């Protein structure tokens, strides 16, 4: 399968699984499923699940096995967007070209839909851990290790921590160091955890391969944020599904404001080259996994070249 | 140890553990710890952890072993109060006699503190599952079962589901059936899960003892809500730390509005008697666990007679 087809296959598989894990139940509280599904099933790029499946494939693990964890990450990502869009936070009316959750369902339902998605994420991850324990009884602890890592990446020492720094830094110029921490937490943590989960699932934490994969993900996470900052300056609002030029308007500290547009582009290019170098090393380690290594290589280029 | 001393011991142990699991870290996002700790460490009754420790003790499991899960439940309970108090939800200014989280730290920080507590809960529960796996490697799946159950009790088919019914039912008269579902989810789920966790930890799910303990918790959960409704009518606002008479003012459907004050009291008494009968049966099954059975008995009476 070529890169684009594989990417599409992973995304469709994710959509199918998310729909399965979050059925529109017919009970007294059914209105919550509508709000949860509205935000979750709106056709995102599913980059986080893609990172989980593709690195799992390299380590010889099927996408079915990591699907509960990959879907949990996507649910956590979605809840964070719902809460981030709230009037008390970024106060956004549109997301991916459609009304934000609170604009569509009201603020109370949006808060609860976010809470419910975050909670559902851990329920699904719990199901993944049970499946892992049944499949590899002697390695059952790995499910618990994955759950702990997932929560850590999403919480006050992870993504939420990044949002707090972001909130406190509004209208302030952040130092380069604080800004880097913000990005590593707010965007980086949820882009690294899919790979961390594959590595934990395979029992390869603290091995040369595990470390290489984590470095690949961390580089990609940082590159992802830099690209976002660049797109806010020179991207197409229509393709992006949101207004551009917002960072400057809001006096936000970004890679562009700190290093200039050319500086940001240079950093993005260097990071992508680093990712490709890691892919070369992985190819040497897994000579029989040509297709999987090629996918990771093309994914890094795809994220570099994306226009939305 | 007599009942009151044991109750106090369990509560102090919980406070100590919560403080340990949520240290005030000195990092870029440290402001979030202040908000999280403000709401978490304000000296609640810790009824949910108490239910976990006391039922675990009956099943021969130490409070240390279930502490991560018990603390996770308390964190989930606290996050739910923070979000429930938000302007878009109940819009409360005071809780337990102190300013609510958003009144003290602002709305954005309160949303994030709630999110962070919910996430931290699963991180701590993950640590509990890792400890369980290390202690009983051949039973490691139990940690995953506990995590799934914990999330289910807190999410859209549990507590959050109850909040959704509550939200949609505002200013409406709920049927007795819907109201019972609301209570089973909104209050009952988080009061049942501590016992369910002890039963899962002990590997006693779907056994007569396990079923008895779950029934005990469900009865207590329902009684707890009925008592709350009664206290809103005839309780002391000063002792309660919040205004009374609010249910009637807000046209809320409660056990008192549906069954009258005397009807609610009769139901509460009947439920408590049922709990005591379950304790009698447990005493017959565990003749050597006199103290633990006595504690569960006195706990039911304590919750019946509480004035706040």
Interface residues (C-beta under 8 A of the other chain):
Chain A: X25 X27 X28 X29 X31 X32 X33 X36 X79 X83 X86 X88 X89 X106 X107 X108 X109 X111 X112 X114 X115 X116 X118 X119 X120 X122 X123 X125 X126 X127 X129 X130 X132 X133 X134 X137 X138 X140 X141 X143 X144 X145 X147 X148 X149 X150 X151 X152 X154 X155 X156 X157 X158 X160 X161 X162 X163 X164 X165 X167 X168 X178 X181 X182 X185
Chain B: X25 X27 X28 X29 X31 X32 X33 X36 X79 X83 X86 X88 X89 X106 X107 X108 X109 X111 X112 X114 X115 X116 X118 X119 X120 X121 X122 X123 X125 X126 X127 X129 X130 X132 X133 X134 X137 X138 X140 X141 X143 X144 X145 X147 X148 X149 X150 X151 X152 X154 X155 X156 X157 X160 X161 X162 X163 X164 X165 X167 X168 X178 X181 X182 X185
